[in-house]
Amino acid sequence: MRSQMIRALLVSATIVGCAPAHANMAYVTNEKGNTVTIIDTTKLEAIKTFKVGQRPRGVALSKDGTQLFVCAGDDDIIQIFDTKTLEQVGSLSSGPDPELLVISPDGGTIYVSNENDNLVSMIDAKTRQTIGTIPVGVEPEGMAVSPDGKTIVNTSETTNMAHFIDPATKKIVANVLVDARPRFAEFKKDGSELWVSSEVGGTVSVIDPATHSVKTKIRFEIPGLAKEAIQPVGIRISRDGKTAFVALGPANRVAVVDAETKKVEKMLLVGQRVWQLAFTPDEKLLLTTNGVSNDVSVIDVAERKVVKSIPAGSFPWGVAIAPQ
């Protein structure tokens, strides 16, 4: 019996010792620093910064969290890093100036917006080969994939549209007009709504994916700030579909929105020019990238308050957090 207990303890210790290196880590791209800063979301501190390609913005993790994909816009490439060693292990060929990317729910396909050639690229994650390109509007940026993987959406900043694309046929099935300069798109986890932020228009359009119609628009007001300073960019919606958080750019605030009534409930003051957002896997914390103050704000989701600021590199832009 004693020997069995000892073996059990040794197995347990081995499992703990072999915990994935990427667990509890957030990866922040620093657009002007050409680096990625790694933040330990348990300790709430930056633990390492490493060099990547030129002008890194969009960032995502593989489904198992072992690979980090970084859009190096000025190098016209997507770099792949091993999250354990932080060594570059490959790259993905993309069009000019890849800006944002998303990965299909099954982890098999990577979708990339290429800002300078008005295309969305489809890349096989296993073979790393391009398997399709879809012409879209001018200056494509935002990328989203529906929970069932059957629809991808691209937003074009100059055309002011959300393009609904069938990845099976590689064809656009609908174009939805939104307000000026759409930057980001986010599906609710049940696929019932698509939220699109319009930076210059100052709104978030809530779109019905079934009818491809705008159900409503969310507007934002901050006393003492000019309307032009309120520029929605990143969006994250809670897993239960009840609460949304919207980054408001140079307004230096994140709006807390009741995702059912579409009413703005609170404004949270964060760092300067807040860009993108990411939940920790348990959704207890939300991290924001603040491009001008060169830091990351940490929001306690339940308390709806900022609890910490963490220094990052030069002009933090994107953020991805490893699954558990």
C-alpha positions in Angstrom: 0.0 0.0 0.0 2.8 2.4 1.0 4.6 1.8 -2.3 1.4 2.5 -4.3 1.0 5.8 -2.4 4.6 6.8 -3.2 4.1 6.0 -6.8 0.9 8.0 -6.9 2.7 11.0 -5.3 5.6 10.7 -7.8 3.1 10.6 -10.7 1.3 13.7 -9.3 4.6 15.6 -8.9 5.5 14.7 -12.5 2.2 16.0 -13.8 2.6 19.2 -11.9 6.2 19.6 -13.0 5.2 19.1 -16.6 2.5 21.8 -16.6 2.4 23.5 -20.0 4.8 26.5 -20.2 2.0 28.5 -21.8 -0.5 28.1 -19.0 -1.8 31.4 -17.5 0.2 33.5 -20.0 -0.9 36.5 -22.0 1.0 37.5 -25.1 1.0 41.2 -26.0 2.3 42.5 -29.4 4.2 45.8 -29.2 3.6 47.5 -32.5 6.6 50.0 -32.4 8.9 47.9 -30.2 8.8 44.9 -32.6 8.5 42.6 -29.6 6.0 40.5 -27.7 5.6 40.9 -23.9 4.5 37.8 -21.9 2.4 38.5 -18.8 1.8 35.9 -16.1 -2.0 36.3 -15.5 -1.7 34.7 -12.1 1.1 36.9 -10.7 -0.1 39.9 -12.8 3.3 40.8 -13.9 5.4 40.9 -17.1 7.9 38.1 -17.1 9.6 38.3 -20.5 9.8 40.4 -23.7 11.2 38.9 -26.9 11.9 40.1 -30.4 9.6 39.4 -33.3 9.2 40.8 -36.8 8.4 44.4 -37.8 5.2 46.1 -36.7 3.5 43.2 -34.9 -0.2 43.6 -34.4 -2.6 40.7 -34.7 -1.8 37.7 -32.5 -3.4 34.3 -31.8 -2.7 31.0 -30.1 -3.1 27.5 -31.5 -6.0 25.6 -30.0 -3.6 23.6 -27.7 -1.7 26.8 -26.8 1.6 25.5 -27.9 2.1 27.8 -30.9 1.9 31.6 -31.1 1.0 33.3 -34.4 2.1 36.9 -34.8 1.2 39.2 -37.7 4.4 41.0 -38.6 2.8 43.6 -40.9 5.8 45.3 -42.3 7.5 42.0 -43.1 4.4 40.7 -44.9 4.5 37.5 -42.9 2.9 35.6 -40.0 5.6 34.2 -37.6 5.0 31.0 -35.6 6.7 30.7 -32.2 6.9 27.8 -29.8 5.4 29.0 -26.6 7.7 26.8 -24.5 11.0 27.8 -26.0 9.9 31.1 -27.6 11.9 30.1 -30.7 10.5 30.8 -34.1 9.5 27.4 -35.6 8.0 28.6 -38.9 6.0 31.2 -40.8 2.9 31.5 -42.8 2.9 33.2 -46.2 0.2 36.0 -46.3 -0.6 38.9 -48.4 0.9 42.3 -47.8 0.5 43.8 -44.4 -1.4 41.1 -42.4 -3.2 42.8 -39.6 -5.6 40.5 -37.8 -6.1 36.7 -37.8 -8.5 34.2 -36.3 -8.4 30.4 -36.1 -11.4 28.1 -36.9 -13.0 26.4 -33.9 -11.4 23.1 -34.9 -8.0 24.7 -35.1 -7.5 23.6 -38.7 -7.7 26.9 -40.6 -6.3 30.3 -40.1 -8.1 33.3 -41.6 -6.0 36.5 -42.2 -6.9 40.0 -43.3 -4.3 41.5 -45.6 -4.7 45.2 -45.4 -2.8 46.3 -48.5 -4.2 43.9 -51.1 -7.9 43.8 -50.0 -7.9 40.0 -49.5 -8.7 37.5 -46.8 -6.3 34.6 -46.9 -7.2 31.0 -45.8 -4.3 29.0 -44.5 -4.2 25.3 -43.6 -2.8 25.2 -40.1 -1.2 21.8 -40.5 0.4 22.2 -44.0 0.9 26.0 -43.6 -0.2 26.4 -47.1 -2.6 29.0 -48.5 -5.8 27.2 -49.5 -7.8 30.2 -50.7 -8.1 33.9 -51.0 -11.3 36.0 -50.9 -11.5 39.5 -52.4 -13.1 41.9 -49.9 -13.4 45.7 -49.4 -10.7 48.3 -49.1 -8.4 48.0 -46.1 -9.6 44.8 -44.5 -8.9 44.5 -40.8 -11.4 42.9 -38.4 -11.7 39.1 -38.6 -14.2 36.9 -36.8 -15.3 33.2 -37.1 -18.7 31.9 -36.0 -18.8 29.4 -33.2 -19.9 26.6 -35.6 -17.1 27.6 -38.0 -19.5 27.9 -41.0 -19.1 31.7 -41.4 -16.2 34.1 -41.3 -16.5 37.9 -41.2 -14.1 40.5 -42.4 -14.5 44.3 -41.8 -13.1 46.7 -44.4 -12.1 50.0 -43.0 -12.6 52.2 -46.1 -15.6 50.4 -47.6 -17.3 50.5 -44.2 -18.7 47.0 -44.5 -18.8 43.7 -42.7 -18.4 40.9 -45.3 -20.0 37.6 -44.4 -18.0 34.8 -46.1 -18.8 31.1 -46.6 -15.4 29.4 -46.1 -16.6 26.2 -47.8 -17.2 28.0 -51.1 -14.8 30.9 -50.4 -17.5 33.4 -51.5 -19.0 36.5 -49.9 -22.6 35.8 -49.1 -23.6 39.2 -47.8 -22.2 42.7 -47.3 -23.5 44.7 -44.4 -23.0 48.5 -44.3 -21.9 49.8 -40.9 -20.6 53.2 -39.7 -17.2 54.6 -40.7 -13.9 52.7 -40.2 -15.0 49.3 -38.8 -12.1 47.8 -36.9 -13.2 44.7 -35.1 -15.8 42.0 -35.1 -17.0 39.6 -32.4 -19.6 36.8 -32.4 -21.6 36.0 -29.3 -20.7 32.5 -28.2 -24.1 31.1 -29.2 -23.7 32.7 -32.7 -26.9 34.8 -32.3 -25.2 38.2 -32.9 -22.2 39.8 -34.5 -20.9 43.0 -33.0 -18.8 45.3 -35.2 -17.0 48.4 -33.9 -16.7 51.5 -36.0 -13.8 53.6 -34.9 -14.6 56.9 -36.7 -18.4 56.4 -36.6 -18.2 56.0 -32.8 -20.6 53.1 -32.7 -21.0 49.3 -32.4 -23.4 47.7 -34.8 -25.2 44.6 -33.6 -25.9 42.4 -36.6 -28.2 39.4 -36.9 -26.1 36.8 -38.7 -29.2 35.0 -40.0 -30.7 37.9 -41.8 -27.5 40.0 -42.3 -29.3 43.0 -40.9 -28.3 45.6 -38.3 -30.5 45.1 -35.3 -29.3 48.1 -33.3 -26.4 50.5 -32.8 -24.7 51.2 -29.5 -23.5 54.7 -29.0 -21.2 56.0 -26.3 -21.0 59.3 -24.4 -18.4 60.5 -21.9 -19.0 63.8 -20.1 -16.2 66.3 -20.9 -15.0 64.4 -24.0 -15.6 65.4 -27.6 -17.5 62.8 -29.6 -14.5 62.5 -32.0 -12.4 61.2 -29.1 -14.6 58.2 -28.5 -13.4 55.6 -31.0 -14.5 52.0 -30.4 -12.1 49.3 -31.4 -11.7 46.0 -29.5 -14.8 44.0 -28.3 -15.1 41.0 -26.0 -18.4 39.4 -25.0 -18.7 37.2 -22.0 -19.3 33.4 -22.5 -22.8 33.7 -21.1 -23.7 36.5 -23.6 -24.7 38.9 -20.9 -21.9 41.4 -20.7 -19.7 43.1 -23.4 -16.6 45.2 -23.0 -15.7 47.7 -25.7 -12.3 49.5 -25.9 -12.8 53.2 -26.8 -9.4 54.1 -28.1 -8.2 57.7 -27.3 -11.1 58.1 -24.8 -8.9 55.9 -22.5 -11.9 53.9 -21.3 -13.5 50.5 -21.6 -17.3 50.6 -21.8 -19.2 47.9 -19.9 -22.4 47.1 -21.9 -25.4 45.0 -21.0 -25.2 42.6 -24.0 -28.9 41.8 -23.7 -30.4 45.3 -23.4 -27.5 47.0 -25.3 -27.3 49.7 -22.6 -23.9 51.1 -21.5 -23.7 50.5 -17.8 -20.3 51.8 -16.8 -17.1 53.4 -18.1 -13.7 52.1 -16.8 -10.7 54.4 -17.0 -7.7 52.5 -18.3 -4.4 53.5 -20.0 -4.0 55.8 -23.0 -5.5 54.7 -26.3 -6.9 51.4 -25.5 -6.8 49.0 -28.5 -7.6 45.4 -27.9 -9.0 43.1 -25.1 -8.7 39.5 -23.9 -10.4 37.5 -21.1 -8.5 35.1 -19.0 -9.9 31.5 -19.6 -12.0 31.7 -16.4 -13.3 35.2 -17.4 -12.4 36.6 -14.0 -10.0 39.1 -15.5 -9.9 41.2 -18.7 -6.7 42.6 -20.1 -6.5 45.7 -22.2 -3.6 46.9 -24.4 -3.0 50.7 -24.1 -1.0 51.9 -27.1 0.2 55.3 -25.9 0.8 54.7 -22.2 2.8 51.4 -23.1 1.0 49.3 -20.5 -1.7 46.7 -20.0 -4.7 47.4 -17.7 -6.2 44.5 -15.7 -10.0 44.6 -15.1 -11.7 42.6 -12.4 -14.7 41.4 -14.4 -17.1 40.7 -11.5 -16.2 43.9 -9.7 -16.0 45.9 -12.9 -13.0 47.9 -11.8 -9.4 48.3 -12.9 -7.1 46.5 -10.4 -3.6 46.9 -11.9 -1.5 48.4 -14.6 1.3 46.3 -16.0 4.2 47.9 -18.1 4.6 46.4 -21.6 6.7 47.3 -24.6 6.4 50.2 -27.1 2.8 50.7 -28.3 1.1 47.5 -27.2 -1.5 46.6 -29.7 -2.8 43.0 -29.7 -3.3 40.4 -26.9 -3.9 36.7 -26.8 -4.3 34.5 -23.7 -3.5 30.8 -23.6 -6.3 28.3 -23.0 -6.2 26.0 -19.9 
